[in-house]
């Protein structure tokens, strides 16, 4: 492990995740150094998630298990992110599998000081770990790429494939009350603060199953329209506040 690489915080949220937790955590820990951390916010669950996490935390002091707010996935991620202390933050779901070269590849990308956020590709697998539709990837499905308007119209910022510099949280948190998802908000804000990179390389197995919070299917058009209005209005407010603050500092 390169001792000179930036320190890493992995922000994970968990809710009734016992089925896949061990496989996911094992795939993460072997890529972290002694100074890195895995911050897990656990919303009240009815399965053995808490028992599993406590077992890992007793054996590995890099793991921090927090009591989640129990107010949904966006607030749960906000809770985890507020406790992250290191230079580079990775977002992480409870049911995917990190490839062995994920951390190394992403850290290398941050050697460019202008890069503030990276999004990598993912292979889509089902609940049993079988690839869907042959070699289908998330980028294939979402036509992923950089661009403010593009990602307002059709979001391709996916949290489990994102990593960013901690300083970005100054502009992202607290999350606005009415946004579709936290990852889209972070991605859109990042585009005002530095260079955003989309990596075509597949670095995780992205599990799609009936328990997922998000899905690749479309919501009703009226809901999608409402989400776009909310995200545009929040971006507009964010830009106005930032412009005012910069003027005030002068």
N, C-alpha and C positions, 0 to 999 in steps of 0.2 A: 504493500500500500504506500503511495506517495505521501510522505510526511508534509510536503509543501502544498498539497492540494487544499482548497477551501473546505471549511468544516460544513457538515451537512445536517439538516434537520428533515426528517420525514414526518409529515403530518398525515396521520391516518384516522379515519372515523370508523366506528364499529357499532352495528346494531343487529342483533340476532345473526351473528356471522360465524357460528361455530364450525360449520361444515368445511369452510375453506381457509380459516384463519391460520392454521399451522403451516400450511403449504406457502401461503403468502408471506408470513413473517420470516420463515426460514429462507426464502428467496431474497429477502431484503437484508437481513442481519449479516450474511456472509460477505456483503459488499460494503459494509460500513466500517469505519476505523474506530479506534477507542474513544476519540473525542466527538464522534457523531452521536446523534440521538434519534430515537423513534418515539414520537409523541402520539399517543393514542387517546382519543376522546371517545369514551364508551357511553352511548345513550342507554337508558334502562332497557335491558333485554330479558327475554323469557327463556333463553337457552343457556348453554354453558360458556358463553363468550367471556364473561367475567372471570370464571374459573381458569380458563385457558390463558388469558392475559396475565392474571396474577401469577400463574406458574412460570411464565416467561420472564416477568419482571423480577421475580425472586432470584432467577439465575443470571440475569443480564442487567447491569445497572444503566445501560444505554436506553432502556425502555422506560418510558414514563406513562403511566396509565392515569387518565383524568376522568372524573365523573362528568359525563356529558350533561348538557342543559335539558335534554329531552324535548327539544323544540323543532326537530327536523334536521335534515342533512346540512342545510346552509349554516344554521347556527352551530351545529356540531363541528363543522370545519372551522368556523370562526373561532370557536373555543380552543381547538387544537392549535391553530395558527398563532393565537395570542401567547401561547406558551413556548413557541419555537424560538431558539436563541442563536442559531448558527447562520453562517453567511449565505448558504444556498438552501432553498426549501423545495422539497419534492412533495407533491400531493399524492395521496395513495388511498385506494379503495381496499376493502377487506377481502376481496374474493378473486383478485387477479394473480398473476405469477410474473415476477420480474425476471428478465433474462440476465445472465451472468455479466454481460457487458454494459448494462444500463447505466450504472453510476459512472463508470470510467468514460463512457461515450459522452454523457451529458456534461460532466465536469470539464472535459476537453473543450467542449463548445463554449464554456464560459471564460476561456483564455482570452477571448475577444472582449475587451472591457466595455464595448458598446452594447453587447448582448445583455438584455435584462430578463428575457424569458425564452424558454425553448419548449416546443411541443414535438414529441416524437411519434412515430407510427406504432400501431398495435395489431397483432394478429387476433382475429375474433375466434373465440372458442365457445363451445356450449357448456352446459353444467358439468359434463363428464370430462371436459378437457379436449374434446374432439374439435378440430378446426371446422368452421362453418364454410360451406360453399368452396371447398378446396383451400385456396390460399387467400381468401378475402381478408382485406385489412380495413381498419377504420378510415384511413385516408381514401381508400377506394369508395367507401360508402358515402362519406361526407364531402368528398371533393375538397379536402382540407387545404388551407393555404392562408397566407397573411392578407390583411386588409380589413379596415374598419367596417365599411359598408357590407362587404362580403360576409363578415361574421356577425353582423346584426341581422342580415337577411337569413343566413343559414349558418348557425354556429358550428365551428370546427375546433373550438378550444375544449379539450377533454381533460378533466382534472387528473385522472390517473396517468396521463402521459405528459404532464406539465412539471417544469421546475423553473424557479425564478430566484432572483436576488432578494434577500430579506428586505432591503430598502423599499421595495415595491409595496410592501404592506402599509407603509405610511400613507399611501394614497388609496389603498383598497379597503382598509378597515376603519370603522365597522362597515360590514356589508349593508348596502341600502335595503330597506324593508321590503321593497317590491322589485325583485329581480328574478328572472327565470331560474338561474343557477349561479353559484359562486364562481365556477371556472370560467364561464363566459365573461363575467364582470372583471375578473382578474386579467384575462387575456386582452379585453378591450382597453382597460386602463393602461396596461403595459405598453400599448402602441403609442401612447402619448409620452412615454417616459424613457424609451430606448429602443433598441433593435429586438424585434421578435423573429425567431427562427423556427421554421417547420422542418423537422428532420424526417426524411422518408424511411429511415432505417427502423425496422421493427424491434422494439426493446422490451415489450411485455406481451403476455398472452392475456387478452381482454375478454373476461368471461361474461357471456350474455345468458341470462336465465330468468325465470319468472320472479325472482326476488330482487332484481335490480331496481335501483331508485330511478334511473333514467333508462331510455330505450332508444333503439334506432328507428322506431316507428313515429309517425307524425301525430301530433295532437290535433284536435279540432281547429279549424281555421280561425275561429273567433278567439280561442285561447292563444294561438300563435300570434295573432294580431295584437292582442292585449300585452303579451310578453314583449313584443318588439316596441310598442309604445312605451312601456315601462323602462326598458333598457336604454332607449334613445333619450327619454326625459332625464334619467339618472346620469347619463353621460354628459348631457347638456349642462345639468346642474354642477356636475363635477368640474367641467371645463370652466364654467363661470367663476366658481369658487377659487379654483387654482389661479386663474388670471387675476382676480381681485387680490389674492394673497400675495402674488408676485409684485403687483403694483404697490401694495401696502408696504412691503419690505423695502422697496426703493425709497 
